[in-house]
Amino acid sequence: MRAVIQRVDGAQVEVDGEVIGAVEGEGLVALVGVTHDDGPEQVATIARKICELRLLTGERSVLDAGAQVLVISQFTLYADVRKGRRPSWNGAAPAAVAEPLVDQVVEAVRQRGVSVATGRFGAHMRVGLTGDGPVTILVEA
């Protein structure tokens, strides 16, 4: 499992012109990708990192700051571009495997008391954010 975590000062995700998830003010956007052999251990690691990494102003975590998180599934994090000009998506888990694991990440973050907004799995989404810093971290579990 991979997550690209960005510190933001506001973010939103739209599907068909409708805002379906947003972070107001300081928070994080977490793009989460799932590969074939991911499971509960990877879910726990990614959720813990989202909650506890001290990425916000003053070296605070979202738990410390009471900040919001926007989690968006992102199968393209497993693109393989080493050969040719067309990415291979073979490293990404199929939707039947990936969707429940992304949902488990969201639930694990919520269980820690963090307000979580989400995108819509499998939808064409428009993501807008104001990067803060910029701070962008790649987490692999």
QUISULCOR-V298111 format. One line per field, one symbol per residue. burial: 1 if it has 24 or more other ideal C-beta (glycine too) atoms within 12 Angstrom, else 0. A space follows every 50 residues. Layout:
burial = ???
This chain:
burial = 11111111111110000000111001111111111001000111111111 11101100001110101111111110110000000000001110001110 11111101100101111111100010101000001010101
